[in-house]
Amino acid sequence: MRVATWVERTDLQLRGLTPFAFTLLMVLASALPWHLPSFAPVTPAFTAMAIYYWSIYRPDKLPYAATFCLAMLLDLLTGTPLGLSALVYLLVQVILNSQRTFFHGKPFLVVWWGFSLVMPGIALVSWIIASLYFNTLVPPMPFVIQAVLTILLYPLFAVLLSALHRHMMRGI
């Protein structure tokens, strides 16, 4: 029986941090405003893409506590009501963990279809909570634009996330 060296064990541990580290990068990317002509500054929900992907394929590597911390950081960086993202993303993670077996192993179009159902839900819940928080009806258009933009960008990020996942699993 071969004993793993310190370097091999460290490599495996660092690979296990890939979902958290990538999602952290997506939190930082989500804090950057994108300016689309004729629209309010809207940023795709990069964090939602990462949480959706890892909740389906490696939920053990992005536990609820990590999602909570990342979402709270997102709220702090973007100035949204503190806890809004945590509530929404934890809800998404709980729902996806219960539906994981349905999505796992399915063709990409099925996974994308699932994301296209989840993202409007994220936008709707976020809009409702923001409206309640500010005690006024917040304009829904930025939430709609963000949802559509995120759904359209998901295939590009799914390719990147899939490559990261394959790299993470290499040698395991």
C-alpha positions as CSV (number, residue, x, y, z in Angstrom):
1,M,0.0,0.0,0.0
2,R,1.4,3.4,-1.0
3,V,1.3,6.3,1.4
4,A,0.4,9.7,0.0
5,T,3.1,12.2,0.3
6,W,2.5,15.6,2.0
7,V,2.5,17.3,-1.5
8,E,-0.2,14.9,-2.8
9,R,-2.4,15.4,0.3
10,T,-2.0,19.1,0.1
11,D,-2.8,19.0,-3.6
12,L,-6.0,17.1,-2.9
13,Q,-7.0,19.5,-0.2
14,L,-6.4,22.5,-2.5
15,R,-8.4,21.0,-5.2
16,G,-11.2,20.5,-2.8
17,L,-11.2,24.3,-2.2
18,T,-11.8,25.0,-5.9
19,P,-15.6,25.5,-5.7
20,F,-15.2,27.9,-2.8
21,A,-12.3,29.8,-4.4
22,F,-14.1,30.1,-7.7
23,T,-17.3,31.2,-6.1
24,L,-15.4,33.8,-4.1
25,L,-14.0,35.1,-7.4
26,M,-17.6,35.2,-8.8
27,V,-18.7,37.2,-5.7
28,L,-15.9,39.7,-6.5
29,A,-16.9,39.8,-10.2
30,S,-20.6,40.4,-9.1
31,A,-19.5,43.5,-7.2
32,L,-18.4,45.1,-10.5
33,P,-21.1,47.1,-12.3
34,W,-21.6,46.5,-16.0
35,H,-23.0,49.4,-17.9
36,L,-25.4,48.5,-20.7
37,P,-26.5,51.3,-23.0
38,S,-30.0,52.7,-22.0
39,F,-30.2,50.6,-18.9
40,A,-29.3,51.0,-15.2
41,P,-26.0,49.4,-14.2
42,V,-26.6,45.7,-14.1
43,T,-24.2,42.9,-13.2
44,P,-24.9,39.3,-14.1
45,A,-25.5,37.1,-11.1
46,F,-22.1,35.3,-11.4
47,T,-22.4,34.0,-7.8
48,A,-25.8,32.4,-8.7
49,M,-24.1,30.5,-11.6
50,A,-21.4,29.2,-9.4
51,I,-23.7,28.1,-6.6
52,Y,-26.1,26.5,-9.1
53,Y,-23.3,24.5,-10.7
54,W,-21.5,23.4,-7.5
55,S,-24.8,22.5,-5.8
56,I,-25.5,20.0,-8.6
57,Y,-22.1,18.5,-9.2
58,R,-20.2,19.0,-5.9
59,P,-22.4,20.0,-3.0
60,D,-20.0,18.5,-0.5
61,K,-17.4,21.1,-1.6
62,L,-19.6,24.1,-1.2
63,P,-21.5,23.6,2.1
64,Y,-24.3,25.8,3.4
65,A,-21.9,27.7,5.8
66,A,-19.6,28.6,2.8
67,T,-22.6,29.8,0.8
68,F,-23.8,31.9,3.7
69,C,-20.4,33.6,4.2
70,L,-20.0,34.2,0.4
71,A,-23.5,35.6,0.1
72,M,-23.0,37.9,3.1
73,L,-19.8,39.2,1.5
74,L,-21.7,39.8,-1.7
75,D,-24.2,41.8,0.2
76,L,-21.5,43.9,1.9
77,L,-19.7,44.5,-1.4
78,T,-22.8,45.4,-3.5
79,G,-24.7,47.3,-0.8
80,T,-27.8,45.2,-1.0
81,P,-29.8,44.5,2.2
82,L,-27.6,42.4,4.4
83,G,-28.8,38.8,4.3
84,L,-30.8,39.1,1.1
85,S,-28.3,37.1,-1.0
86,A,-27.7,34.6,1.8
87,L,-31.4,33.9,2.1
88,V,-31.9,33.6,-1.7
89,Y,-28.7,31.5,-2.3
90,L,-29.3,29.2,0.6
91,L,-32.9,28.6,-0.6
92,V,-31.5,27.8,-4.1
93,Q,-28.9,25.5,-2.6
94,V,-31.5,23.6,-0.5
95,I,-33.9,23.2,-3.5
96,L,-31.0,22.0,-5.8
97,N,-29.7,19.6,-3.2
98,S,-33.2,18.0,-3.2
99,Q,-33.3,17.9,-7.0
100,R,-29.6,17.0,-7.5
101,T,-30.3,13.4,-8.7
102,F,-32.6,14.8,-11.4
103,F,-30.0,17.1,-12.8
104,H,-26.9,15.0,-12.3
105,G,-25.9,13.2,-15.5
106,K,-28.4,15.0,-17.7
107,P,-27.5,16.7,-20.9
108,F,-26.4,20.3,-20.7
109,L,-29.7,21.6,-22.1
110,V,-31.6,20.1,-19.2
111,V,-29.2,21.7,-16.7
112,W,-29.5,25.1,-18.5
113,W,-33.3,24.7,-18.6
114,G,-33.2,24.2,-14.8
115,F,-31.0,27.3,-14.4
116,S,-33.5,29.3,-16.6
117,L,-36.2,28.3,-14.1
118,V,-34.1,29.1,-11.0
119,M,-32.8,32.5,-12.1
120,P,-36.2,34.2,-12.5
121,G,-37.1,32.8,-9.1
122,I,-33.9,34.4,-7.7
123,A,-34.8,37.7,-9.3
124,L,-38.4,37.6,-8.1
125,V,-37.5,36.8,-4.5
126,S,-34.7,39.4,-4.5
127,W,-37.1,42.0,-5.9
128,I,-39.8,41.2,-3.3
129,I,-37.3,41.3,-0.4
130,A,-35.7,44.5,-1.7
131,S,-39.1,46.1,-2.0
132,L,-40.0,45.1,1.5
133,Y,-36.7,46.3,2.9
134,F,-37.0,49.7,1.2
135,N,-40.7,49.9,2.0
136,T,-41.5,50.8,-1.6
137,L,-41.8,49.1,-4.9
138,V,-38.3,48.9,-6.3
139,P,-38.2,49.1,-10.1
140,P,-38.3,45.4,-11.3
141,M,-36.5,46.0,-14.7
142,P,-32.9,45.7,-13.3
143,F,-33.8,42.4,-11.7
144,V,-35.3,41.2,-15.0
145,I,-32.3,42.3,-17.0
146,Q,-30.0,40.7,-14.6
147,A,-31.9,37.4,-14.8
148,V,-31.9,37.4,-18.6
149,L,-28.3,38.3,-18.9
150,T,-27.3,35.7,-16.3
151,I,-29.3,33.0,-18.2
152,L,-27.7,33.9,-21.5
153,L,-24.2,33.9,-20.0
154,Y,-24.6,30.6,-18.1
155,P,-23.4,28.3,-21.0
156,L,-20.1,30.2,-21.1
157,F,-19.5,29.8,-17.4
158,A,-20.7,26.2,-17.4
159,V,-17.9,25.4,-19.8
160,L,-15.4,27.1,-17.5
161,L,-16.9,25.4,-14.4
162,S,-16.9,22.1,-16.1
163,A,-13.2,22.4,-16.9
164,L,-12.4,23.4,-13.3
165,H,-14.4,20.4,-12.1
166,R,-12.5,18.0,-14.4
167,H,-9.2,19.5,-13.2
168,M,-10.3,19.2,-9.6
169,M,-11.2,15.5,-10.1
170,R,-8.0,14.7,-11.9
171,G,-5.9,12.2,-9.9
172,I,-8.7,11.5,-7.4
